[in-house]
């Protein structure tokens, strides 16, 4: 088979990455006893878990500030944390029973007052804009007694358990003393198994075990150290050199080397994260992408299978022209992906008035996702072959997230979204008024709202299938692939299992 320039370049990028890793050697130093060291892509902006939906920030903050419930990947069930149980009294009324005898590390009591106050914060879109879609079904929360809360919904919501697992309960007095979200995010106080000891920005976050924790502090983990390491190769090299116990977002090209080293393993998780390229048709971003034919042309221009085979070594799956995963309600097997067809892409561009091609700004992150730069470069190379010149703009992870939330990744941006495991959080990201959305389509908006209120799974599936067909036909995004998440882990770490949304906690973990 003839290998095209784009496929060769993609494979070369992977080979160069591996060469860098192999060049470091395999002599590992001893990690300190009792200290779990985690390397991830960037330093959190805030240690308040509800500051954003970014997994790296939530994972760090949730070691201190706990939620009511946790959807455990080991059981795939909603397990109690600060709450003991919840039950529907009617389709719009939820009774939540709280755990007794829990205190925050500043001495404040965890009780219904703390929960009701946190629900007020959570539903205030000015304070918690990242969770606006999760809080949308909530009307109000009321205290019944010190350890019972009633939650009233605006409408029935089929993924109620996901809402309850997203809310991290803060101490009301300290929240006020800290000045709200900004102050609390710098020095959080929680009920969790660890307390903040030190935070040196862009260097390390250090936590010590909470001696008065209500539950069981993970066995053998007396101290946590979180290190921001934006570069994939550097994270992998550090793991191989014995600097880290866990390294997140390991590139697939490094997996074999990690597996070959004694004392290391690779944890592979089918990801909830789906990768697309946003093609903005928002009114504030006028340009060629407002023409459906141009958006369709870009989809035809990309050899997605080549990216999957060359850069990702076949790990993952193509999106089938829709944003839901095959396991989710509403996935439609009748919807098919745009095939790779450069001639069709050129014809559509000419029909849209661009016979000689066009130039377009293409923004992408470096260090946010595994092999993000390499994938973006491969896409740009393929676009060039049909006459589309992509002006590449590389963004470090923090600036990328800021621009994503501010809807500045325009007109074209490489994005991987990994919401909680339900169609509503996934679809809601494409509602016209949502801060991550670069899509303006009133018909899809109506279907998103209908799906969020439909509790009958058969009817709900039909709603999402209609939305998927519209999104496919309009080529609202450039559909790419669903990823596989890889973590490099030392053998002394036991029972480490992240979810598909890259969320993980220390509950049930231990270290030798």
C-alpha positions in Angstrom: 0.0 0.0 0.0 1.3 3.4 -0.8 2.0 5.5 2.3 1.0 9.1 1.9 3.1 12.0 3.2 0.5 12.7 5.9 0.6 9.1 7.2 4.4 9.1 7.1 4.6 12.3 9.1 2.2 11.0 11.7 4.2 7.8 12.1 7.4 9.8 12.3 6.1 11.9 15.1 5.3 8.8 17.1 8.8 7.4 16.4 10.4 10.6 17.5 8.5 10.5 20.8 9.6 7.0 21.5 13.2 7.8 20.7 13.1 10.6 23.3 11.8 8.2 25.9 14.3 5.4 25.1 17.1 8.0 25.2 16.6 8.5 28.9 17.5 5.0 30.0 15.8 2.9 32.6 17.7 3.4 35.8 15.0 4.2 38.4 15.5 5.9 41.7 13.7 4.9 44.8 10.4 6.7 45.5 10.0 7.9 49.1 8.1 5.6 51.4 4.5 6.7 52.3 4.4 9.4 49.6 2.3 9.1 46.5 3.6 11.3 43.7 1.3 12.0 40.7 2.4 13.7 37.5 -0.4 15.3 35.4 -0.6 17.7 32.5 -1.0 21.0 34.3 -1.3 22.8 37.6 -4.9 23.4 38.8 -6.2 27.0 38.7 -8.3 26.2 41.8 -8.5 23.4 44.4 -12.3 23.8 44.8 -13.6 20.9 42.8 -16.6 22.7 41.5 -14.5 25.5 40.1 -14.4 23.7 36.8 -15.3 20.3 35.2 -11.6 19.8 34.3 -10.6 16.3 35.6 -7.1 17.3 36.7 -8.5 20.0 39.0 -11.3 17.8 40.4 -9.0 14.9 41.1 -6.7 17.1 43.2 -9.4 19.1 45.0 -11.5 16.0 45.8 -8.7 14.6 48.0 -9.7 17.5 50.4 -13.3 18.4 49.6 -15.7 15.5 49.3 -18.9 14.9 47.4 -22.2 13.5 48.5 -21.8 10.4 46.3 -19.3 8.9 43.9 -19.9 6.7 40.9 -17.4 4.0 41.4 -15.8 2.5 38.3 -15.2 -0.8 40.2 -18.9 -1.3 40.6 -20.4 1.2 38.2 -22.8 2.1 41.0 -23.4 5.3 42.9 -21.7 4.8 46.2 -22.3 7.0 49.3 -19.6 9.4 50.5 -20.9 12.2 52.7 -24.5 11.1 52.2 -25.8 7.7 53.2 -28.6 7.5 50.7 -31.1 9.3 48.4 -34.5 8.3 47.2 -37.2 9.9 45.0 -40.4 10.7 47.0 -42.0 11.8 43.7 -40.5 12.5 40.3 -39.4 16.0 41.4 -38.6 15.5 45.1 -35.4 13.8 46.4 -34.8 12.9 50.0 -31.1 12.8 50.9 -29.9 11.3 54.2 -26.5 12.5 55.4 -23.7 10.8 57.2 -23.5 11.7 60.9 -20.5 12.5 63.0 -18.4 14.2 60.2 -16.4 17.4 60.8 -14.4 19.6 58.5 -10.7 20.0 59.4 -11.4 23.5 60.9 -13.9 22.0 63.3 -17.1 23.0 61.5 -19.8 20.3 61.5 -20.9 18.6 58.3 -24.7 18.8 58.4 -27.8 19.8 56.4 -26.9 23.5 56.7 -23.6 22.8 54.9 -25.4 20.9 52.1 -28.2 23.4 51.6 -25.6 26.2 51.5 -23.5 24.3 48.9 -26.6 23.7 46.7 -27.1 27.5 46.7 -23.5 27.9 45.6 -23.8 25.1 43.0 -26.9 26.6 41.4 -25.5 30.1 41.2 -24.3 30.2 37.6 -22.2 33.3 38.4 -20.2 31.4 41.0 -20.3 27.9 39.4 -20.6 28.6 35.6 -18.9 25.3 34.7 -21.8 23.3 36.2 -24.6 25.3 34.8 -26.0 22.3 32.9 -25.8 20.0 35.9 -27.6 22.5 38.1 -30.2 23.4 35.5 -32.8 20.8 36.8 -32.4 21.9 40.4 -35.0 24.2 41.9 -33.9 24.4 45.6 -32.7 22.4 48.6 -34.4 22.5 52.0 -33.2 21.3 55.4 -35.6 18.8 57.1 -33.4 18.2 60.1 -29.6 18.2 60.8 -29.0 15.1 58.7 -31.8 15.2 56.2 -32.2 17.4 53.1 -35.0 17.6 50.5 -34.0 18.5 47.0 -36.7 19.9 44.7 -36.2 19.6 40.9 -37.7 21.7 38.2 -38.5 18.7 36.2 -37.8 14.9 36.3 -34.1 14.3 35.4 -33.0 10.8 34.2 -29.4 11.2 35.4 -30.1 12.5 38.9 -27.3 10.3 40.4 -24.8 12.2 38.3 -25.9 15.5 39.7 -25.6 14.2 43.3 -22.1 13.0 42.6 -20.9 16.3 41.1 -21.6 18.5 44.2 -18.6 19.0 46.6 -19.8 20.1 50.1 -18.0 23.2 51.5 -18.1 24.5 55.1 -20.4 27.6 55.2 -18.5 29.6 57.8 -15.1 29.1 56.2 -16.4 29.6 52.7 -17.6 33.1 53.8 -14.4 33.8 55.7 -12.3 32.9 52.7 -14.2 35.3 50.5 -16.0 32.6 48.4 -14.8 30.7 45.4 -11.5 32.5 44.9 -10.2 32.4 48.4 -11.5 28.9 49.1 -9.9 27.6 45.9 -6.5 28.7 47.1 -6.8 27.2 50.6 -9.6 24.7 50.7 -11.0 23.1 53.9 -12.8 19.9 53.6 -13.9 16.6 55.2 -11.6 14.5 53.0 -8.7 12.1 53.7 -6.0 14.8 53.1 -5.3 18.4 54.0 -3.4 21.0 52.0 0.2 21.5 53.3 1.9 23.4 50.4 1.1 24.8 47.0 3.9 26.2 44.9 2.3 27.2 41.6 3.5 25.3 38.6 5.8 23.2 40.7 4.0 21.0 43.3 0.9 20.6 45.5 1.6 18.7 48.8 -1.1 17.2 51.0 -0.8 15.3 54.3 -3.1 12.6 55.6 -6.0 14.0 57.7 -5.5 12.5 61.2 -9.2 13.0 62.0 -10.7 11.7 58.8 -14.1 10.1 59.4 -13.3 7.3 57.0 -10.2 5.2 56.2 -7.2 7.1 54.9 -5.7 5.0 52.1 -3.3 2.5 53.6 0.3 3.4 53.2 -0.3 6.9 51.6 0.7 9.4 54.3 1.5 12.2 51.8 0.3 13.2 48.4 2.5 15.2 45.9 0.9 16.5 42.7 3.4 17.6 40.0 2.4 19.6 36.8 4.3 18.2 33.9 2.9 19.5 30.6 5.0 17.5 28.2 4.0 13.9 27.4 7.6 12.8 27.0 8.7 14.4 30.2 5.9 12.7 32.2 6.9 9.4 30.7 10.6 9.9 31.3 9.9 10.9 34.9 7.9 7.7 35.5 10.7 5.6 33.9 13.3 7.4 36.1 11.3 6.7 39.3 10.2 10.2 39.9 6.4 9.5 39.9 4.1 6.8 41.1 1.3 7.7 38.6 1.7 9.5 35.3 -1.5 10.5 33.5 -2.2 10.8 29.7 0.7 8.5 28.7 1.2 8.5 24.9 0.4 5.2 23.3 3.9 5.1 21.7 5.4 4.9 25.2 3.2 2.0 26.5 5.5 -0.8 25.5 8.6 0.7 27.1 6.7 1.2 30.4 5.4 -2.3 30.4 8.9 -3.6 29.8 10.4 -1.9 32.8 10.3 -3.9 36.1 8.0 -2.4 38.7 5.8 -0.5 36.2 2.5 -1.2 34.5 0.1 0.6 32.2 -3.5 1.0 33.2 -5.7 1.3 30.1 -9.2 2.6 30.4 -11.7 3.0 27.5 -12.3 6.8 27.6 -15.5 8.7 27.7 -13.5 11.5 26.0 -14.5 12.0 22.4 -12.3 14.1 20.1 -13.7 16.5 17.5 -12.6 19.7 15.9 -15.0 22.5 16.6 -16.2 24.3 13.5 -17.8 27.5 14.8 -21.0 28.8 13.2 -21.7 31.2 16.0 -22.8 34.7 15.0 -19.7 36.2 16.6 -17.5 34.1 14.4 -18.4 35.0 10.9 -16.5 33.2 8.1 -16.5 30.2 5.7 -17.5 27.7 8.4 -21.0 29.1 8.4 -21.4 27.3 5.0 -22.4 23.7 5.6 -20.6 22.7 2.4 -17.3 23.9 3.9 -17.9 22.0 7.1 -18.7 18.9 5.2 -15.6 19.3 3.0 -13.4 19.4 6.1 -14.9 16.1 7.3 -14.2 14.5 3.9 -10.6 15.8 3.9 -9.5 13.9 7.0 -8.3 10.3 6.9 -9.3 9.5 10.5 -8.4 5.8 10.1 -4.8 6.8 9.3 -4.7 8.9 12.5 -6.1 6.1 14.5 -3.7 3.5 13.0 -0.5 5.6 12.9 -0.6 7.9 15.8 -2.8 6.0 18.2 -1.7 2.5 17.1 -5.3 1.4 16.7 -6.2 2.2 20.3 -9.6 3.9 20.2 -12.5 3.9 17.7 -13.8 6.3 15.2 -16.9 8.3 16.1 -19.3 7.1 13.4 -20.3 10.6 12.6 -21.9 11.3 16.0 -20.9 12.4 19.5 -22.4 9.6 21.6 -20.5 6.4 22.4 -21.8 3.1 21.3 -22.7 2.2 24.9 -24.9 5.2 25.4 -28.7 5.6 25.0 -29.3 7.3 21.7 -26.3 6.1 19.8 -27.6 5.4 16.2 -25.9 2.7 14.2 -27.6 4.0 11.1 -25.5 7.2 11.2 -22.2 6.7 9.5 -19.0 8.7 9.5 -17.9 10.9 6.6 -15.6 8.7 4.5 -12.1 9.9 3.5 -12.7 11.5 0.1 -10.3 14.3 -0.9 -11.9 14.7 -4.3 -15.3 15.2 -2.7 -13.8 17.7 -0.3 -12.3 19.8 -3.1 -15.6 19.7 -5.1 -17.6 20.9 -2.1 -15.1 23.7 -1.4 -15.3 24.8 -5.1 -19.1 24.7 -4.9 -19.0 26.9 -1.8 -16.9 29.5 -3.6 -13.4 28.4 -2.7 -12.0 26.6 -5.8 -8.5 27.6 -4.8 -8.9 26.7 -1.2 -8.9 28.9 1.9 -6.9 29.8 5.0 -8.3 29.3 8.4 -7.0 29.6 12.0 -6.7 26.3 13.8 -6.2 26.3 17.6 -5.0 23.3 19.5 -3.6 22.5 23.0 -0.2 21.2 23.9 -0.1 19.1 27.1 -3.9 18.9 27.6 -4.4 15.6 25.9 -2.0 12.7 25.1 -0.5 13.4 21.7 -2.6 16.5 21.1 0.0 18.4 19.1 0.8 15.4 16.9 -2.9 14.8 16.0 -3.4 18.5 15.3 -0.4 18.5 13.0 -1.6 15.4 11.2 -5.1 17.1 10.6 -3.4 20.2 9.3 -1.4 18.2 6.9 -4.4 16.5 5.5 -6.3 19.7 5.1 -3.4 21.2 3.2 -3.8 18.4 0.6 -7.3 19.7 -0.3 -6.2 23.4 -0.4 -7.1 24.4 3.2 -4.2 26.1 4.9 -4.5 25.8 8.6 -2.8 28.6 10.5 -1.7 26.6 13.6 -2.0 28.3 17.0 -0.6 26.2 19.9 -2.0 26.8 23.4 -0.6 25.6 26.7 -3.2 23.7 28.7 -4.3 26.6 31.0 -4.8 29.1 28.2 -6.5 26.4 26.1 -9.1 25.8 28.8 -9.6 29.5 29.3 -10.3 30.0 25.5 -12.5 26.9 25.4 -14.7 28.3 28.2 -14.7 31.8 26.7 -15.7 30.4 23.3 -12.4 31.8 21.8 -11.3 28.5 20.1 -12.5 29.9 16.8 -13.1 29.4 14.0 -11.6 26.0 14.4 -10.3 24.2 17.5 -9.2 20.7 18.5 -11.2 19.6 21.5 -11.7 16.4 23.6 -14.7 16.4 25.9 -15.3 13.8 28.6 -18.5 14.6 30.6 -20.2 12.2 33.0 -21.6 9.0 31.5 -25.0 10.1 30.3 -26.2 11.5 27.0 -27.4 14.8 28.6 -24.1 16.0 29.8 -22.6 15.1 26.5 -25.3 16.7 24.3 -25.6 19.8 26.6 -22.1 20.8 25.6 -23.5 21.7 22.1 -26.4 23.8 23.2 -26.2 27.2 21.6 -25.9 29.1 24.9 -23.4 26.8 26.6 -19.9 28.1 27.2 -18.2 25.2 25.5 -20.4 25.2 22.4 -19.5 26.5 19.0 -22.7 25.4 17.5 -25.8 27.5 16.9 -28.8 25.3 16.0 -32.2 26.0 17.5 -33.6 22.6 16.5 -30.8 20.7 18.3 -31.3 23.0 21.3 -34.9 21.8 21.5 -34.0 18.2 21.3 -31.3 18.6 24.0 -33.9 20.1 26.3 -36.4 17.3 25.5 -33.8 14.6 26.2 -32.9 16.1 29.6 -36.5 15.7 30.8 -37.5 12.4 29.2 -37.2 9.5 31.7 -38.5 6.8 29.3 -35.3 5.3 27.8 -36.9 4.3 24.5 -38.4 7.8 23.9 -35.1 9.4 25.1 -33.1 7.3 22.6 -35.3 8.5 19.7 -34.8 12.1 20.7 -31.0 11.8 20.7 -31.1 9.9 17.4 -32.9 12.8 15.8 -30.3 15.2 17.1 -27.5 13.0 15.9 -28.8 12.9 12.4 -29.1 16.7 12.2 -25.7 17.2 13.6 -24.2 14.7 11.2 -25.9 16.2 8.1 -24.9 19.7 9.2 -21.4 18.6 9.8 -21.5 20.7 13.0 -18.1 19.4 14.1 -15.3 17.5 12.4 -15.8 14.0 13.9 -12.6 12.3 14.9 -12.3 9.5 17.5 -13.0 8.1 21.0 -9.8 7.7 22.9 -8.2 5.1 25.2 -6.7 6.7 28.4 -3.4 5.3 29.5 -1.8 5.7 32.9 1.7 4.7 33.8 1.7 3.3 37.4 4.3 1.8 39.8 3.5 -1.7 41.1 3.6 -0.4 44.7 0.3 1.4 44.0 -2.7 -0.9 44.5 -6.3 -0.7 43.2 -5.8 2.4 41.1 -8.7 2.5 38.6 -9.9 5.8 36.9 -13.2 6.2 35.3 -13.7 6.8 31.6 -14.1 10.5 32.3 -10.5 10.5 33.8 -11.9 11.0 37.2 -10.4 9.0 40.1 -10.3 9.2 43.9 -8.1 7.6 46.5 -11.1 5.7 48.1 -10.0 2.0 48.2 -6.5 2.7 47.0 -3.4 1.7 49.0 0.4 1.7 48.6 3.0 -0.8 49.6 
